[in-house]
Amino acid sequence: MIAHLAQLTLAFGLLGNIVSFMVFLAPIPTFYKVYKKKSTEGFQSAPYVVGLFSAMLWIYYALLKSNVLLLITINSVGCFIETLYICFFLFYAPKKARMESLKLIVLLIVVGFGLIVGLTQLFATGVTRGVIVGWICLVFSLCVFVAPLGVLRQVIKTKSVEYMPILLSVALTLSAVMWFFYGLLLGDFNIAIPNVLGFTFGIIQMILYFIYKNKKPVIIDEKISKFEEKITAMEVQRIPEFKDTKSIDVVELKGMMPAEILSGVGKYADNANHAVVNPQALRNMPNHMTIEVGA
């Protein structure tokens, strides 16, 4: 029985390594775009810095344990890949984005991770140290899994799945399942519990994808409405305001024109705002008549 459980644990750990490795490779198309355009444009470095911090944290936790070698292997690979991503980003990022990324690296990797290692080494010993680091890993993993809530909100609001890649969602869901069973079989709930949340959010993302994948994005309609409002505002601004002097079309002054002018204009059509004008009679007539309105 024990041997069977050990085999299952090894199987889920290996599958977890494979799926997690695929997740680590998911941003490659993004960085290929960056390479082609020689610019990071609107992309952010935060996901990769957070990914590096998470991998380092799990390695530290695994080193305090005695039976989680597969946790060390995949997170070591993760540290290497995320470091490459960050270096690539810094190389192509504009100065402002580069400085913001460096600040985040110092804050999270140097200060954050340094404090965790330093404080647990100084003020905790043995099993207690592993428990404290395990809880830190658990809380941080829960925060990482909660992060996609912003994406879910955007999908529901816009009725568009443009910014929710389904393949990545599937990979993250499978990864959560593998690591949940790996942690469960090991009896390590610091590994198992966060992946319950990861699996739940992954299922929700896939459900929303299939609900909204054929929907017309609401954002398009909103942009059209805003565009129409701008056009209307521009048309209103083009209408001259009447102050002390008003310029009024001659065709609008039927009751105010002299008889000799009216004879050349012709008569108005019934219930219309325009006149049937005789071009021959109006050859020398000005297009507008200016009326000075006193105060």
Salt bridges, closest charged atoms under 4 A:
GLU41 OE2 - LYS37 NZ 3.47
ASP188 OD2 - LYS65 NZ 3.93
ASP221 OD1 - LYS216 NZ 3.45
GLU235 OE2 - ARG238 NH1 3.48
ASP249 OD1 - HIS288 NE2 2.72
